[in-house]
Amino acid sequence: MKKTLLFLLFNVLLLTLGAQEIAVLKYKGGGDWYSNPTALPNLIKFCNKHINTKIDEKPRTVEVGNSDIFQYPLVYMTGHGNVFFSDDDAENLYNYLVSGGFLHIDDNYGMEPFITKELKKVFPNATLVELPANHPIFSTAFEFKNGLPKIHEHDGKRPQAFGIFYEGRLILLFTYESDLGDGWEDPEVHNDPEHVRQKALKMGANIVKYAFEN
């Protein structure tokens, strides 16, 4: 299903003004929603340079239950620990996603059991499904023939990308055992080799481009 008229009109306005914005999701529960502070600014700079976006280099912060979330075509969520959505949070997030928004949840290690439980409040009848390597999100700007790249080892499991679909549209992406956000951070934070950072940034650019165009 195409994005709603509200989102389309807002995106047209942004393009007219020559500005785009994305936001970090602030949530309750005690998890560190604010982790990886340099990640999103670095990804934005990469996207503006390599895929011709015009995103404000200072990402905003938006709370799950705040109506301001509807201003952003893409919202990014990360952390290591507990996540809690109230009923109002879940309803607001659901309305945002089904009306045209996109949420990327990037497990920064340890988030998976909490977020999968809380997503049931948002989508009681939907389940996270693994995306195949030929899904368009893996090739929209840069080619990843094997799907989601591995950036940090953590438990040594293979990286997996899960999604929730609504009327045929991918509205939520959950990246697990990859830790893209660590790869987006300033080089000295994790001392990753440059080719690893480039993989993370290119996959991030794919997500941004896909979210903006679908």
C-alpha positions, 0 to 999 in steps of 0.5 A: 500500500502506498503511503497515506496522503498526509505523509505524501504531502509532508514529504513534498513539503520537505522536498520543496524546502530542500530539507529532510529529517530523521529521528532517534526513538526515545523509549521507556524501560531503562534501556539506553536509547541514546547509545551510539551518539555519533552513529546517526550523524555519521550515517546522515553525512554518508547518505548526503554525500553518496545517495544525494539525500538532503538530511539535516545532519543533526538528528532529532529525538522523538518519544514513542507516544509523541505525535511529533513522530509523524514528522519523520519518514524514518525513525531509528531505535537502538539500545542494549537493554529493557524496552517498555511501550505503554498502551498509548505508545503502542497505539501511536507507533502503530498509527505512525507505521501503518500511515507511512512511517518506517522504523529501523530497530538496530539491536546494539546487543541484548535488546532482542528479548525485550523489543520482540515482546513489546512489539506484540503490543504494537502488532498483536497479530503480526510476527517478525519474518526474516528478509531473504537476501534478495529483498530490495533493501539489500540492493537499493543503493549498494549491493549486499548479495548475502543480505545483512552484513556482519559488523560486530561479533557479539555471540558469533551468530549470523546476522539477520534482518527481520521485518514486519509488513503491512498490506505488502509494505515493509514498515519495520526493520529489525537488524539482529547480530549485526550492530550496524550502529557500532559501524556508523560511529566515529572510527576511534570508538570501536577501532573497526577497519575502514572496510567494515565501517564502509559495509555498515554505512552502505547498508545504512544508506540502503535502509535510508533510501528504501525508507524514503522511497517506499 
